[in-house]
Amino acid sequence: MIEVVALRQSWAQPGEPICWVIDAQGKYLFEVAGRDAAGNPKKGFASRVAGGVGGALLEIADGALGGSEANYQDAPAGVVVGGQPDCAAASLVDVYRQHGGRAVWVLSDRRMALVGVSDPEETPAAETGSLFSRARRMGAGLLSGGGDDSSAAEPAEVVDDGPAPPVVRSLGEWPRSVVAACDVMTRKLGREYKAGKTHYLKIQLADGSALEIGPSAAEDDGRRLVAMSYGRA
């Protein structure tokens, strides 16, 4: 994952290990009181909450049972669970929804972040590569030219360093303390999804809400992410 290289080079602070990097792009399923399955506010929620705690509990049950229709074919990129419309998990995903482009979730030993990813700006071919590569090309050209004007110069050696890492920038950052616990969450998806059962990394947040990301058909992938969250892999 080339994003990891870019994050280590230009995002991570000195001595800050990155636990994992998970693709954030895709649709999210909301099981959040006061929001429908797509994350939009539910009509009349405020008036029901004003009637007492029972209204909020009703909304949670409605979300958990999938009361709102979802139109996804692939497994959702993530699932948001919470008891309030503005819970921490929903707020995190709202940052992604506002950005809407290519992004990754990142966890380090110091912070959790949503980082935008974009392709590097195109550079003229003569200027591509690292400083060392350009020096080698220049050196090859000088050596091949020689001192004899009558002899044709040999082609300079071209050294390809591979694709340049993407450009990364933080869209939102939160202290590591917002993460209360990490575990594997197995979800049995409905008929509208291709996969019948999907495993997620469940990030329990300090306010009681949860963000489930990193969908996989293999439970071991989820367990590995849990171990990585605690620096054990």
N, C-alpha and C positions, 0 to 999 in steps of 0.2 A: 504494500500500500504506500504509494509515493507521497501521500499526504503526511505520513508519519515523519518522513525525511524533512519535509518543509516545516512541520511543527517543531521538530527538534532544533532546526537551524534558526528559525525566526520567531517562534512563539514561546517555547519553554524558557524559563528563567535558569540561570546557572545552577546546576545541581538539582534541578527539578525533574524527577523521573515521570514519564508518561505511563500510566497504567494500561489504558486502552484507548483506541480511536474507533468509533462506530459511525457508520454512514447515517446521516439524519434525513436524507432526502426520501420523500414519499408521503403517503397520507397517514394520518393518525386517527385512531378510534377513541372517542371520548366516552368515558363512563363517569361523568362529573355532574354533580347536582347543579341544576340550572343551565346545563348545556345539552344540546342534542348530540348525536353520534359524530357529527362533523365538527363539533366544537363551537357551534353558533349558539347564542343565548336562546333559551326557551321562552316563549311568550307566556306571560302571567306568572313567571317563577317568583318574582318579588312579592306579589300579593299572597302566594301560597306560603312563602316563608314567613310572612308577617303573621300568618295564622298560628304559628308555633313550630316546634321542632318536628312534629309529625309531617309537615309539608316537606321538610328537607329530607326526611327519611324516605318519603314516598319517591322523591326525585332520585335518590341513590338507588332504590330498588328498580326504578324504571330504567336507569342507565345500565345497571348490572344485567338486566334481562334483555338488553338490546332493544328497548322499546322504539328507538328511532331506526329508520331503515338506513342501511349502508350499502353503497354500490361499488365495492372494491372487488377486483378479481384476484389480485395477489394478496398475500398476507399483509396487514397494515405494517408500516415501518415502525409503529409504536402504538402503545395503548396508554391513555392518561386516565388515572383513577383519582377521584377526590370528592370531598363532601361539600365544597364551596366552589362557585364559579371562578373565583380568583385565587384558588389554591396554588401552591408553589409549582406543582407539576404542570398545571394548565398554563401558568405564567411563563414557564420555560418554553413550552411548545409554541405559545403565542409569539415569542421572539422569532422562532423559526418560520412560522406562518407569515409573519410580516416581511421576513427576508425573502423566502420563497425560492431561493436558488440552491445551488450546490453547497452543502455544509456537512460538518461532522460534529458529533458529540465527543468531547474529550474529558477524560478524568486523569488527574495527576494526584500526587500526594498532598497538594496544596489547594487545588481548586477543581471545579467542574465548569466546563465552558461549552458554548456553541460557537464554532469557528467557521466562518465563510471560506470557501475555497474557489479560486478562479485560476484560469490558465495564465501562464506568464505572458507578458507582452512580447509580441514578436520582435526579434532582433535581426538585423541584416545578417546574412549568412557569414560574411567576413568577420563578424564580431561575436559569433556564437562560440560556446565552449567556455571553459574556465580560463583564468589568466594563464595558468600553466600550459594549457592546450594551445592558446594563441601564441605564446612564446615559442613553443615547439614548431608551430607552423611558420612563424617568422624566421626562426633559426634555420629551418629546412630550406626556405626560400633563399636566404643569404648564402648558405653553403652551396646550393645548387647553381647559383649564378656564377660563382668562380670569378677569376680576374680576366678571362678571355672573352672579349666582346663578340668574337666570331662564333663562339659555341652557344647553342641554345640552352637555356636553363631547364633543368629537370623539374617536373611538377613537384610542388611542395607537399610534404606529408600532411595528411588531414587526420586529426585525432578526434574521434567522436566520443564525447563524455556521456552520451545518452540523453534522454529527455530532461529538460530543466524542471526542477520541482515547481509545483503550483504556488501561487501567491495565497497566503492565509492571513485572515484578520479576525479578531474576536468580535462576535456579534453580541455576546453576553457572557459574563463570568460571575460565578458564585463561589464563596469559600467552601472548602471541602466539608466543613461542618454541616452544610445543608443535607449531606448524605447521611442518613441514620443507619442504613443497612442495605446489603445487596443480596439477592437470592435469585433462584430460577423460578419463573412462572410459566406453567404449561397451560395453554389455552386451546380449547376445542372450538374452532371457528365454524361459522354457519355455512350453509350451502352456497352462499354467494361468493365464497372464497375457494381458491384452488386447493389449498392445503387444509386438511381436516383438523390437524393438530400442529400447533406451532409453539416453540419454546422461546421465551424472552428472558433477557436480563432485567430483573425487577429492581429498580432503585427506589427504596423507601426513603422519603424525604422527611425532614425534621417536623414538618407540620402535619404529618400523617398521610399526605397524598403520595402517589407513586407514579413513576414513569417507567414503562416497560419498553425496552428497545432491543435492537440486535436480533430480529427474528431468525430462527433456524429450525430446520426439521429435526436436527439432532440435539438431544438434551445435553450431550457432553459439551457442545459448543457453549451452551448457557453456563454450565458448571465451570468451564474454563474461564469465562468472563468474570464469574464471581471470584475465582481464585486470583485473577489479575487485578481485580478491584482492591484486593487486600495485599497486593504485592507478593503473592505466592506462586506466580507462574511467569 
